[in-house]
Amino acid sequence: MSRALIVSRPQITGLPVSVIAELAADLGPLWASQRLQRLTGRPRVRAVGAGARYKLVFVDRLLAALVHLRHGVTHDVLACWFGVNRSTVTRAINEIRPLLAQRGCQVEPGHRLRTLAEVIEYLRSSGRTAIIDATEVRVRRPAAGTEGRDRFVSGKSKQNAIKALVITNAQGRLLFAGALRPGSCPDITQARDAGLVDLLRERDGLEILADAGYQGLGAQTGGQVMTPPHRKFKKNVPPWWEEMFTQRRRAHASRRIRVEHGIAHLKNWRALARHHGRRELLDEIVRAVAGLASEGQTARPCSVATA
């Protein structure tokens, strides 16, 4: 009954039935292969396949992981839904989440992007515009006395957070999410540490829109990263220049705003609204949610931006 209810209502997982069926078909063999490798990779007394059968089959494990990522449902509640122990649900989610993270973002049927290098190559070959930004995910405060405890305090929100780099196309479709850094890391430093500057030096003719937090990347990438214009006059500003400056900033903001729509698709998943678990798992969760959100965007195409 739990399986039928979850599959029949897309609002529970945020995914249509066709996407869930595709996930089950793609991840099922991978999960079975990893399970067999785990069973045969250690000395055994009984033969492989002996003993009690799993009470939680693969499809139920996948659905439990999706519901947990989408709504942040606790393992205890999921265990009641599926009629198993809490430890079984915890083990199931820990098995499914890495498989979801390895899928990458789907840009079109049969084409996925998993790394930043693949994103840049895709933009170069397609000639499309991209938008870059960073989003923060609130995390638990590190314990007192922990080395580097203050690194997680965001200068923007004044809260403990981890920052994720997000890249979308001009319509807001997710292309990449990852390259996590502590909340105190500036946006431009995060992009440099992720290798964006080095990747763009090897490519020409790209157009990547960014906000004022990335000012300086344009000069390092040959103008491929476009940021809002600088304010040149501080006093006695000519009226004609102020009007032109405002129009240019508004035009840039109207094109760049689509990345906020892509980030909103990520934050619709409760696992990224606020992370209550271990910070070491957040990178895996971000990549898994980004892949699932891109699946939903592909199933429901984004509206095309008009000039």
URTANOR-V366034 format. One record per backbone hydrogen bond with DSSP energy under -0.5 kcal/mol. CO is the residue of the C=O (numbers start at 1). NH is the residue of the N-H. If there is no record, write none. Layout:
BEGIN
co=CO nh=NH
co=CO nh=NH
END
This chain:
BEGIN
co=1 nh=5
co=2 nh=6
co=3 nh=7
co=4 nh=8
co=5 nh=9
co=8 nh=10
co=9 nh=12
co=9 nh=13
co=10 nh=14
co=10 nh=15
co=16 nh=20
co=17 nh=21
co=18 nh=22
co=19 nh=23
co=20 nh=24
co=21 nh=25
co=22 nh=26
co=23 nh=27
co=24 nh=28
co=25 nh=29
co=26 nh=30
co=27 nh=31
co=28 nh=32
co=29 nh=33
co=30 nh=34
co=31 nh=35
co=32 nh=36
co=33 nh=37
co=34 nh=38
co=35 nh=39
co=36 nh=40
co=37 nh=41
co=39 nh=42
co=47 nh=50
co=55 nh=57
co=57 nh=61
co=58 nh=62
co=59 nh=63
co=60 nh=64
co=61 nh=65
co=62 nh=66
co=63 nh=67
co=64 nh=68
co=65 nh=69
co=66 nh=70
co=67 nh=71
co=67 nh=73
co=68 nh=72
co=69 nh=271
co=70 nh=270
co=74 nh=78
co=75 nh=79
co=76 nh=80
co=77 nh=81
co=78 nh=82
co=79 nh=83
co=79 nh=84
co=85 nh=89
co=86 nh=90
co=87 nh=91
co=88 nh=92
co=89 nh=93
co=90 nh=94
co=91 nh=95
co=92 nh=96
co=93 nh=97
co=94 nh=98
co=95 nh=99
co=96 nh=100
co=97 nh=101
co=98 nh=102
co=100 nh=103
co=100 nh=104
co=105 nh=107
co=105 nh=113
co=108 nh=111
co=111 nh=107
co=111 nh=108
co=113 nh=105
co=115 nh=119
co=116 nh=120
co=117 nh=121
co=118 nh=122
co=119 nh=123
co=120 nh=124
co=121 nh=125
co=122 nh=126
co=123 nh=127
co=123 nh=128
co=129 nh=170
co=130 nh=209
co=131 nh=168
co=133 nh=166
co=135 nh=164
co=137 nh=162
co=138 nh=275
co=143 nh=146
co=146 nh=149
co=148 nh=151
co=149 nh=152
co=150 nh=153
co=151 nh=184
co=152 nh=154
co=152 nh=161
co=154 nh=158
co=159 nh=154
co=160 nh=139
co=161 nh=183
co=162 nh=137
co=163 nh=181
co=164 nh=135
co=165 nh=178
co=166 nh=133
co=167 nh=175
co=167 nh=176
co=168 nh=131
co=169 nh=172
co=173 nh=169
co=176 nh=167
co=178 nh=165
co=181 nh=163
co=182 nh=185
co=183 nh=155
co=186 nh=190
co=187 nh=191
co=188 nh=192
co=189 nh=193
co=190 nh=194
co=191 nh=196
co=192 nh=195
co=195 nh=199
co=196 nh=200
co=197 nh=201
co=198 nh=202
co=200 nh=203
co=207 nh=130
co=208 nh=226
co=209 nh=132
co=211 nh=214
co=212 nh=215
co=213 nh=188
co=214 nh=217
co=216 nh=220
co=217 nh=221
co=218 nh=223
co=221 nh=224
co=224 nh=208
co=224 nh=226
co=225 nh=227
co=226 nh=210
co=230 nh=232
co=238 nh=242
co=239 nh=243
co=240 nh=244
co=241 nh=245
co=242 nh=246
co=243 nh=247
co=244 nh=248
co=245 nh=249
co=246 nh=250
co=247 nh=251
co=248 nh=252
co=249 nh=253
co=250 nh=254
co=251 nh=255
co=252 nh=256
co=253 nh=257
co=255 nh=258
co=256 nh=259
co=257 nh=260
co=257 nh=261
co=258 nh=262
co=259 nh=263
co=260 nh=264
co=261 nh=265
co=262 nh=266
co=263 nh=267
co=264 nh=268
co=266 nh=269
co=268 nh=270
co=269 nh=272
co=269 nh=273
co=270 nh=273
co=270 nh=274
co=273 nh=138
co=274 nh=276
co=278 nh=281
co=279 nh=282
co=281 nh=285
co=282 nh=286
co=283 nh=287
co=284 nh=288
co=285 nh=289
co=286 nh=290
co=287 nh=291
co=288 nh=292
co=289 nh=293
co=290 nh=294
co=291 nh=295
co=292 nh=296
co=293 nh=297
co=294 nh=298
co=295 nh=299
co=296 nh=300
END
